[in-house]
C-alpha cells in the first residue's frame, strides 16, 4: 500500500510541475545570470520586454532560451525513478537543474559572443546547433552523471511498470 501512495504522489507531482511552471521558475534566473555574464560587453537588461541589449544587438529571451522542457525531462526522470527517497530525489533534481542551468548560461554566453564577433549568420548556425544537437546530448549526459554520482540503480518508468505488473499478476506458487 505504501508503494501505491508513493507512486500516486509522484504521478500527481508530474502533472503539477509542468514546463510552464519551470519556465516561470527559471526565466528570471536565466535572464539575470545571462545579463551578469554579458555586462562586460555593455549589456542592458529589460525584464519587462524579456530582452537584453548588447553591442547594438537585441536578444529576445523566448521560451526555448530558458529550456523548460529540459528541466521537465529531468523532473520526470527523477520522479519516475522508483528507488529514490524524497530527500535524495530533491538532491538529484537540484544537482541536475544546476548542471542544465550552468550549461544553458555557457551556451547563451558563447552564442552571444559569436553574434558580437562573427555576425548574425554564424549566430543563427551555432544557436541551432547548440540547442538542437548538443542540448539533447547534454541532457542525456546529465542523467548519466546523476546516475553515477548518486548511485542510482533503478530505471525510470520501467521499474515502476515492472512493480505494478508484479502486483497485478503475482506469481502462482
Backbone as numpy.savetxt, mean C-alpha at the origin, in Angstrom:
# Nx Ny Nz CAx CAy CAz Cx Cy Cz
-15.58 -22.37 17.55 -16.40 -21.17 17.55 -15.54 -19.91 17.55
-14.44 -19.95 18.27 -13.55 -18.80 18.34 -12.97 -18.46 16.96
-12.67 -19.50 16.18 -12.15 -19.28 14.83 -13.17 -18.53 13.98
-14.44 -18.92 14.06 -15.49 -18.26 13.29 -15.61 -16.78 13.65
-15.51 -16.48 14.92 -15.58 -15.09 15.37 -14.39 -14.29 14.81
-13.21 -14.86 14.91 -12.01 -14.20 14.39 -12.13 -13.96 12.88
-12.56 -14.98 12.16 -12.73 -14.85 10.71 -13.80 -13.81 10.38
-14.89 -13.81 11.12 -15.97 -12.83 10.88 -15.47 -11.41 11.07
-14.71 -11.19 12.11 -14.15 -9.85 12.37 -13.22 -9.45 11.25
-12.40 -10.39 10.78 -11.47 -10.07 9.69 -12.22 -9.74 8.40
-13.30 -10.45 8.11 -14.10 -10.17 6.91 -14.77 -8.80 7.03
-15.30 -8.49 8.21 -15.93 -7.17 8.43 -14.90 -6.06 8.21
-13.70 -6.23 8.76 -12.65 -5.22 8.56 -12.31 -5.08 7.08
-12.31 -6.18 6.34 -11.99 -6.11 4.90 -13.01 -5.25 4.15
-14.25 -5.26 4.61 -15.27 -4.43 3.98 -15.23 -2.98 4.47
-14.89 -2.80 5.73 -14.85 -1.45 6.30 -13.64 -0.65 5.82
-12.50 -1.32 5.74 -11.27 -0.65 5.31 -11.13 -0.88 3.81
-11.53 0.10 3.04 -11.45 -0.02 1.58 -10.49 1.03 1.04
-10.21 1.00 -0.27 -9.25 1.97 -0.83 -9.60 3.43 -0.55
-10.88 3.76 -0.45 -11.27 5.15 -0.17 -10.80 5.58 1.21
-10.96 4.70 2.18 -10.51 5.00 3.54 -8.99 5.16 3.56
-8.31 4.28 2.85 -6.84 4.34 2.82 -6.35 5.57 2.07
-7.07 5.98 1.03 -6.73 7.21 0.33 -6.85 8.40 1.29
-7.95 8.46 2.02 -8.18 9.53 2.99 -7.07 9.56 4.04
-6.62 8.39 4.46 -5.58 8.29 5.47 -4.21 8.68 4.92
-3.87 8.20 3.73 -2.52 8.40 3.22 -2.34 9.63 2.33
-3.42 10.26 1.89 -3.28 11.46 1.05 -2.46 12.55 1.73
-2.84 12.99 2.94 -2.06 14.09 3.54 -0.61 13.70 3.83
-0.40 12.46 4.25 0.96 12.01 4.54 1.82 12.02 3.28
1.29 11.46 2.19 2.04 11.37 0.94 2.34 12.75 0.37
1.34 13.60 0.32 1.53 14.93 -0.25 2.49 15.76 0.60
2.30 15.72 1.90 3.16 16.51 2.79 4.62 16.08 2.70
4.87 14.78 2.77 6.26 14.31 2.69 6.85 14.52 1.30
6.03 14.42 0.26 6.51 14.72 -1.10 6.94 16.18 -1.18
6.10 17.03 -0.62 6.42 18.46 -0.59 7.73 18.71 0.14
7.89 18.08 1.30 9.13 18.27 2.08 10.36 17.79 1.31
10.21 16.69 0.59 11.33 16.19 -0.22 11.66 17.13 -1.38
10.65 17.85 -1.85 10.84 18.73 -3.01 11.12 20.18 -2.64
11.15 20.52 -1.36 11.41 21.91 -0.96 12.78 22.42 -1.42
13.81 21.58 -1.51 15.08 22.12 -2.05 14.96 22.61 -3.49
13.91 22.21 -4.18 13.71 22.62 -5.57 12.68 23.74 -5.67
12.39 24.38 -4.54 11.48 25.53 -4.51 10.02 25.15 -4.60
9.66 23.97 -4.14 8.27 23.50 -4.23 7.35 24.37 -3.39
6.14 24.55 -3.91 5.07 25.21 -3.17 3.88 24.26 -3.16
3.19 24.21 -2.03 2.12 23.25 -1.84 0.77 23.94 -1.80
-0.21 23.34 -2.47 -1.59 23.79 -2.38 -2.43 22.57 -2.03
-2.68 22.38 -0.73 -3.47 21.23 -0.27 -4.88 21.28 -0.84
-5.47 22.47 -0.89 -6.85 22.59 -1.35 -7.01 22.17 -2.80
-5.99 22.45 -3.61 -6.05 22.09 -5.03 -5.39 20.75 -5.31
-4.86 20.09 -4.28 -4.17 18.81 -4.41 -3.02 18.91 -5.41
-2.22 19.98 -5.28 -1.14 20.22 -6.23 0.13 20.65 -5.51
1.25 20.33 -6.14 2.54 20.86 -5.73 3.11 21.56 -6.96
3.61 22.76 -6.76 4.22 23.53 -7.83 5.73 23.48 -7.62
6.46 23.07 -8.66 7.91 22.99 -8.54 8.56 23.31 -9.88
9.48 24.26 -9.85 10.26 24.64 -11.04 9.38 24.88 -12.27
8.28 25.57 -12.10 7.40 25.88 -13.23 6.47 24.75 -13.64
6.48 23.66 -12.93 5.61 22.52 -13.24 4.53 22.40 -12.18
3.36 21.96 -12.61 2.26 21.72 -11.69 2.08 20.21 -11.57
2.21 19.70 -10.36 2.06 18.26 -10.11 0.72 18.02 -9.43
-0.17 17.34 -10.14 -1.49 17.01 -9.60 -1.42 15.65 -8.90
-1.86 15.62 -7.67 -1.88 14.36 -6.93 -3.25 13.72 -7.08
-3.34 12.78 -8.01 -4.58 12.05 -8.22 -4.57 10.81 -7.32
-5.65 10.08 -7.34 -5.78 8.91 -6.46 -4.62 7.94 -6.65
-4.23 7.67 -7.89 -3.15 6.72 -8.16 -1.82 7.11 -7.53
-1.58 8.41 -7.38 -0.32 8.88 -6.77 -0.20 8.45 -5.32
-1.32 8.28 -4.66 -1.33 7.94 -3.24 -1.23 6.42 -3.05
-1.57 5.66 -4.06 -1.48 4.19 -4.07 -2.42 3.50 -3.07
-3.68 3.92 -2.98 -4.57 3.26 -2.01 -4.80 1.78 -2.33
-4.72 1.40 -3.59 -4.91 -0.01 -3.94 -3.78 -0.87 -3.41
-2.57 -0.33 -3.40 -1.44 -1.08 -2.85 -1.62 -1.30 -1.35
-2.04 -0.26 -0.65 -2.31 -0.40 0.78 -3.47 -1.36 1.04
-4.46 -1.34 0.16 -5.61 -2.24 0.32 -5.21 -3.69 0.09
-4.39 -3.92 -0.92 -3.90 -5.28 -1.15 -3.13 -5.77 0.08
-2.28 -4.92 0.61 -1.56 -5.26 1.84 -2.55 -5.56 2.97
-3.56 -4.73 3.11 -4.57 -4.92 4.15 -5.25 -6.28 4.01
-5.64 -6.62 2.79 -6.30 -7.91 2.56 -5.36 -9.08 2.86
-4.12 -8.97 2.42 -3.16 -10.03 2.71 -2.99 -10.23 4.21
-2.89 -9.14 4.94 -2.71 -9.23 6.39 -3.98 -9.76 7.07
-5.15 -9.25 6.67 -6.39 -9.70 7.29 -6.67 -11.17 7.04
-6.33 -11.65 5.86 -6.65 -13.03 5.52 -5.47 -13.98 5.67
-4.54 -13.61 6.54 -3.48 -14.53 6.93 -3.91 -15.10 8.28
-4.28 -16.35 8.27 -4.97 -16.99 9.40 -4.20 -16.98 10.71
-2.93 -17.26 10.70 -2.17 -17.51 11.93 -1.85 -16.28 12.76
-2.01 -15.10 12.23 -1.54 -13.90 12.92 -2.45 -13.49 14.08
-1.83 -13.14 15.20 -2.58 -12.52 16.29 -2.90 -11.09 15.86
-3.82 -10.45 16.55 -4.17 -9.08 16.17 -3.01 -8.12 16.39
-2.22 -8.35 17.41 -1.05 -7.50 17.66 -0.04 -7.65 16.53
0.23 -8.88 16.15 1.18 -9.13 15.06 0.62 -8.61 13.73
-0.68 -8.75 13.55 -1.34 -8.26 12.34 -1.11 -6.76 12.17
-1.25 -6.01 13.27 -1.03 -4.56 13.23 0.43 -4.25 12.92
1.34 -4.97 13.54 2.78 -4.75 13.28 3.13 -5.03 11.83
2.62 -6.13 11.29 2.89 -6.49 9.89 2.33 -5.42 8.97
1.09 -4.98 9.23 0.47 -3.98 8.37 1.22 -2.65 8.43
1.57 -2.20 9.63 2.29 -0.93 9.76 3.65 -0.98 9.07
4.36 -2.08 9.24 5.66 -2.23 8.58 5.49 -2.20 7.06
4.52 -2.97 6.56 4.26 -2.99 5.11 3.83 -1.63 4.59
2.97 -0.95 5.33 2.50 0.37 4.91 3.66 1.37 4.86
4.55 1.29 5.83 5.73 2.19 5.82 6.65 1.88 4.63
6.80 0.61 4.31 7.62 0.24 3.14 6.99 0.76 1.85
5.68 0.63 1.74 4.99 1.14 0.54 5.08 2.66 0.48
4.83 3.32 1.60 4.91 4.78 1.64 6.32 5.26 1.27
7.32 4.63 1.87 8.71 5.02 1.58 9.04 4.90 0.10
8.67 3.78 -0.50 8.95 3.59 -1.93 8.14 4.56 -2.77
6.90 4.81 -2.37 6.08 5.75 -3.13 6.69 7.15 -3.10
7.21 7.56 -1.95 7.86 8.87 -1.85 9.13 8.93 -2.70
9.90 7.86 -2.69 11.10 7.82 -3.54 10.69 7.88 -5.00
9.63 7.16 -5.36 9.13 7.17 -6.74 8.72 8.57 -7.16
7.98 9.25 -6.30 7.54 10.62 -6.60 8.73 11.54 -6.77
9.69 11.46 -5.86 10.88 12.30 -5.94 11.64 12.06 -7.24
11.85 10.80 -7.58 12.61 10.47 -8.79 11.91 10.96 -10.04
10.60 10.72 -10.14 9.93 11.14 -11.38 9.82 12.66 -11.48
9.72 13.34 -10.34 9.71 14.82 -10.39 11.08 15.34 -10.81
12.13 14.73 -10.31 13.48 15.14 -10.74 13.69 14.86 -12.23
13.13 13.77 -12.71 13.19 13.49 -14.15 12.43 14.57 -14.91
11.28 14.98 -14.40 10.51 16.06 -15.03 11.33 17.35 -15.08
11.97 17.69 -13.98 12.73 18.93 -13.90 13.93 18.91 -14.84
14.68 17.82 -14.83 15.95 17.78 -15.56 15.86 17.23 -16.98
14.83 16.41 -17.27 14.77 15.78 -18.59 13.50 16.06 -19.37
12.50 16.69 -18.76 11.30 17.08 -19.48 10.13 16.13 -19.34
9.01 16.58 -19.91 7.74 15.88 -19.76 7.71 14.51 -20.42
8.34 14.36 -21.58 8.31 13.05 -22.25 8.95 11.97 -21.40
10.12 12.27 -20.85 10.79 11.30 -19.98 9.98 11.08 -18.70
9.41 12.14 -18.19 8.56 12.03 -17.00 7.42 11.05 -17.26
6.70 11.23 -18.36 5.57 10.35 -18.68 6.02 8.90 -18.80
7.13 8.68 -19.47 7.65 7.32 -19.66 7.99 6.67 -18.32
8.76 7.37 -17.51 9.17 6.80 -16.23 8.01 6.71 -15.24
7.09 7.64 -15.32 5.93 7.62 -14.44 5.15 6.32 -14.64
4.86 5.99 -15.88 4.13 4.75 -16.19 4.95 3.52 -15.82
6.23 3.53 -16.15 7.09 2.39 -15.86 7.19 2.13 -14.36
7.42 3.19 -13.60 7.58 3.03 -12.15 6.35 2.41 -11.51
5.18 2.89 -11.87 4.02 2.39 -11.17 3.45 1.12 -11.79
3.33 1.07 -13.12 2.73 -0.10 -13.75 3.60 -1.34 -13.62
4.90 -1.19 -13.77 5.78 -2.35 -13.73 6.40 -2.53 -12.35
7.17 -1.55 -11.92 7.88 -1.69 -10.66 6.95 -1.69 -9.45
5.85 -0.98 -9.52 4.92 -0.93 -8.40 4.36 -2.29 -8.05
3.92 -3.02 -9.06 3.38 -4.35 -8.84 4.44 -5.29 -8.29
5.61 -5.26 -8.87 6.71 -6.11 -8.42 7.10 -5.74 -6.98
7.10 -4.45 -6.69 7.48 -3.99 -5.35 6.51 -4.50 -4.29
5.21 -4.45 -4.55 4.22 -4.93 -3.59 4.44 -6.41 -3.31
4.75 -7.17 -4.36 5.05 -8.59 -4.20 6.26 -8.76 -3.27
7.32 -7.99 -3.50 8.51 -8.11 -2.66 8.26 -7.63 -1.23
7.43 -6.64 -1.05 7.08 -6.20 0.31 6.45 -7.36 1.07
5.53 -8.07 0.43 4.89 -9.20 1.10 5.91 -10.30 1.43
6.81 -10.58 0.50 7.85 -11.59 0.75 8.73 -11.16 1.93
9.10 -9.89 1.96 9.92 -9.37 3.08 9.16 -9.52 4.40
7.89 -9.19 4.41 7.09 -9.30 5.63 6.98 -10.76 6.08
6.85 -11.67 5.14 6.80 -13.10 5.47 8.09 -13.52 6.17
9.22 -13.06 5.65 10.52 -13.41 6.24 10.70 -12.75 7.61
10.48 -11.44 7.69 10.70 -10.69 8.94 9.83 -11.20 10.08
8.56 -11.48 9.77 7.62 -11.85 10.82 7.38 -13.36 10.89
8.15 -14.12 10.11 8.09 -15.59 10.14 6.66 -16.10 9.95
6.02 -15.60 8.92 4.64 -15.99 8.62 4.65 -17.31 7.85
3.91 -18.26 8.35 3.84 -19.58 7.71 2.53 -19.79 6.96
1.51 -19.07 7.34 0.17 -19.22 6.77 0.08 -18.60 5.38
-0.76 -19.18 4.54 -1.00 -18.64 3.19 -2.32 -17.88 3.22
-2.30 -16.58 2.87 -3.55 -15.80 2.93 -4.67 -16.45 2.10
-5.85 -16.39 2.59 -7.09 -16.90 2.00 -7.10 -18.44 1.98
-6.07 -19.04 1.41 -6.02 -20.50 1.25 -6.20 -21.22 2.59
-5.46 -20.81 3.61 -5.54 -21.50 4.90 -6.91 -21.32 5.56
-7.53 -20.18 5.36 -8.90 -19.99 5.88 -9.88 -20.90 5.13
-9.75 -20.96 3.82 -10.64 -21.84 3.05 -10.43 -23.30 3.43
-9.21 -23.69 3.64 -8.90 -25.06 4.04 -9.52 -25.37 5.42
-9.41 -24.42 6.33 -9.98 -24.59 7.67 -11.51 -24.70 7.60
-12.13 -23.87 6.81 -13.58 -23.93 6.66 -14.02 -25.25 6.02
-13.26 -25.71 5.05 -13.55 -26.99 4.40 -13.51 -28.13 5.41
-12.49 -28.12 6.26 -12.37 -29.16 7.30 -13.55 -29.12 8.27
-14.03 -27.93 8.56 -15.15 -27.81 9.49 -16.47 -28.27 8.86
-16.62 -27.97 7.58 -17.87 -28.36 6.88 -17.86 -29.85 6.54
-16.71 -30.35 6.13 -16.58 -31.75 5.74 -15.54 -32.46 6.60
-15.88 -32.75 7.84 -14.89 -33.40 8.71 -14.62 -34.82 8.22
-13.40 -35.29 8.48 -13.03 -36.66 8.10 -13.81 -37.65 8.95
-14.25 -38.70 8.31 -14.95 -39.73 9.05 -13.93 -40.73 9.56
-14.15 -41.17 10.78 -13.18 -42.11 11.38 -13.72 -43.49 11.39
